[in-house]
Amino acid sequence: MLRVGNLEKSIDFYTKILGMKVLRQKEYPDGKFTLVFVGYQSESEGAVLELTYNWGVDKYDLGTAFGHIAIEVDDAYKACENVKKLGGRVTREAGPMKHGATVIAFVEDPDGYKIEFIQKKE
């Protein structure tokens, strides 16, 4: 679960830039929050990401315990090109990791959360 400061910007990032789908969304007026679940496939078939928007809160301190979300992609180079073309932010271009041969890249969502692309091995 990620707490987000602007729900529409976050939904746009995860759907339009990363290609996920909104799987379900529900508002909780008594609790003053909205939950949106996004993913590449249905919740019964794979992992999904829960976006939590607490009404009226537009920024969070990301803390030091959280690292990043990792997503396996066919081609990290093309994934980075696509993110930039769609207006997203690439913070580490695709290339081999520092102490290995796996090709990785990092992008950042509108709230500053890091997403790592890990290229599938052949």
C-alpha positions in Angstrom: 0.0 0.0 0.0 1.2 3.5 -0.9 -0.3 6.7 0.5 -0.6 9.2 -2.3 -1.1 13.0 -2.2 -3.0 13.4 -5.5 -5.1 10.4 -6.4 -5.7 11.4 -10.1 -2.0 12.0 -10.8 -1.2 8.7 -9.2 -3.9 6.8 -11.1 -2.6 8.4 -14.3 1.0 7.4 -13.6 0.2 3.8 -12.8 -2.2 3.3 -15.6 -1.1 5.5 -18.5 2.7 5.5 -17.9 3.2 2.0 -16.3 0.3 0.3 -18.1 -1.5 -1.0 -15.1 -5.3 -1.2 -14.9 -7.6 0.2 -12.1 -9.1 -3.0 -10.7 -11.3 -1.5 -8.1 -11.9 1.8 -6.3 -13.9 2.6 -3.2 -14.5 5.8 -1.2 -14.9 5.7 2.6 -16.6 9.0 3.5 -16.8 8.2 7.2 -13.0 7.6 7.3 -12.3 10.3 4.7 -10.1 8.2 2.4 -10.3 6.5 -0.9 -8.7 3.1 -1.9 -7.7 2.3 -5.5 -6.2 -1.1 -6.4 -4.1 -1.2 -9.6 -2.3 -4.0 -11.3 -1.4 -5.8 -14.5 -3.8 -8.6 -13.9 -6.7 -9.5 -11.6 -6.2 -9.8 -7.9 -6.8 -13.5 -8.1 -4.0 -13.9 -10.7 -1.2 -11.7 -9.3 0.0 -9.0 -7.0 -1.7 -5.6 -7.0 -0.8 -2.2 -5.6 -3.2 -0.4 -3.2 -3.1 3.4 -3.5 -4.6 5.1 -0.4 -5.7 8.7 -0.6 -6.4 10.3 2.7 -8.7 13.3 1.9 -7.0 16.6 2.4 -3.4 15.2 2.7 -1.3 16.1 -0.3 2.2 15.1 0.8 3.9 12.4 2.9 7.4 11.9 4.3 8.5 8.7 2.6 10.7 7.6 5.5 13.8 5.5 5.4 12.4 2.0 5.8 10.7 1.8 2.4 13.0 0.9 -0.5 11.1 0.6 -3.8 8.6 -1.4 -5.8 10.1 -3.8 -8.4 8.5 -4.7 -11.7 9.8 -7.2 -14.2 9.8 -5.9 -17.8 10.7 -7.5 -21.1 13.1 -4.6 -22.0 14.2 -2.0 -19.4 15.6 0.3 -22.1 12.2 0.5 -24.0 10.3 0.8 -20.7 12.4 3.9 -19.8 11.9 5.4 -23.3 8.1 4.9 -22.9 8.0 6.4 -19.4 9.9 9.5 -20.7 7.7 9.7 -23.8 4.6 9.7 -21.6 5.9 12.4 -19.3 7.2 10.2 -16.4 10.5 10.7 -14.6 13.4 8.2 -15.1 15.9 8.6 -12.2 18.3 5.8 -13.3 18.6 4.9 -16.9 18.5 1.2 -17.9 21.8 -0.6 -17.7 23.6 -3.4 -15.8 23.4 -3.2 -12.0 26.5 -2.2 -10.2 27.6 -5.6 -8.9 26.1 -7.9 -11.6 24.8 -8.3 -15.1 21.1 -7.9 -14.5 19.7 -4.8 -16.4 17.8 -2.5 -14.2 16.3 1.0 -14.2 14.5 3.3 -11.8 11.5 5.6 -12.3 9.6 7.8 -9.8 5.9 8.2 -9.3 4.2 11.6 -8.7 4.7 11.2 -4.9 8.4 10.3 -5.2 8.1 6.5 -4.7 10.8 4.6 -6.6 9.8 1.8 -9.1 12.6 -0.5 -10.3 12.4 -2.1 -13.7 14.2 -5.5 -13.8 14.7 -6.8 -17.3 13.7 -10.4 -17.8 16.6 -12.7 -18.3 16.8 -14.5 -21.7 
